[in-house]
Amino acid sequence: MDKVNEKSGDSVIHEKANVYERESFLRAKDAWQLIGAGRSTFYALQNPQYKQYDKSFPAPYKIGARARVWSTVELMAWVESRPALPEGRV
């Protein structure tokens, strides 16, 4: 649901109620915690050499020579696209 705020005479600013619909970026540790995966699984999801590889997993953005970040919007969309776990699994 959208919340609408007006600033005295300025254009209307729409804010999404869900914080994950705002564009923000996470470093690797925060990204793997957000999706509920461990470090090795997080990297295996991105590597075609592993059976856990998922080509639909969001690609990181380069912000430096060795630094990468992941979009919270893309990560949450990926999580929501995953099938539900069978009963009794966590």
N, C-alpha and C positions, 0 to 999 in steps of 0.2 A: 504494500500500500504506500502511496506517495504522500509525503507531508509537503505542504506548500508554505513557504515563507516569503513575505514581501519586504523589501528594504525600501524605505521612503522614496517612492517614485521610480526606483530601479526596476529592472525586469524581474519577473517571478523566478525564484530559485527552487528547483525541485530537489528534494533530498529523499533518497530511498530509505525506508524504514529498516531494511536489512543491511547491516554494516558491510557484509561481504559483496554487496552490489556496487560498492564504491571501489574505484581502482586504487589499489595499493599493492606494494610489492614486499615479498618476504625473502630473506636469505634461506639457505638450504635447511638449516636446523629447524627454523620456524615452519617452513613449508612441509617438511616430513611430519612434524608434529600435527599440523593442521589436517593433513589427510589421514593421520592415524597409522602411519607406516614407520618402520625402523629405517635407519640410515642406509643399510645395504639394500633393502627392498626399494627405497626411494630411488637410488641410483640404478638398480636393476630394471626398474620400469622404463628407464630412458635408454638402456643399452640393448641393441638388437642381438647381442651375443647371449643374453640370458632368457630363460623361459618365461620370466615375469614381464618381459618387455611388452609395452603397450604403446602402439604407435599413436594412439589418441591422447596420450599423456602430454600435458602442456610443455612446450619447450621453454627453456630459460631465456632471459634477456641478459646480454652482456653489458656490464656497467664498468668494466675495467679489464685489464689484461687477464686476470684470473678470477674476477668476481662475477657471480651470476645471481640473478633474482628471479622469482616466479611471481606471476600475477595471482592475487587472491581470487579475483573474479574467475579466471581460467581454472584454477585449482578447484574451487567450489563447484563449478560447472562440471568438471571431470568427476568429482566425488558423487554428485547427484546423478550422473549418467551411468554409474556402476550399478549392476544388478544387486538386489538385496541379498544378504547372506542367509543361508538356510537356518531354520529354527535351531536354537541351541548353540550356534556359533557366535562368537563375539568379534 
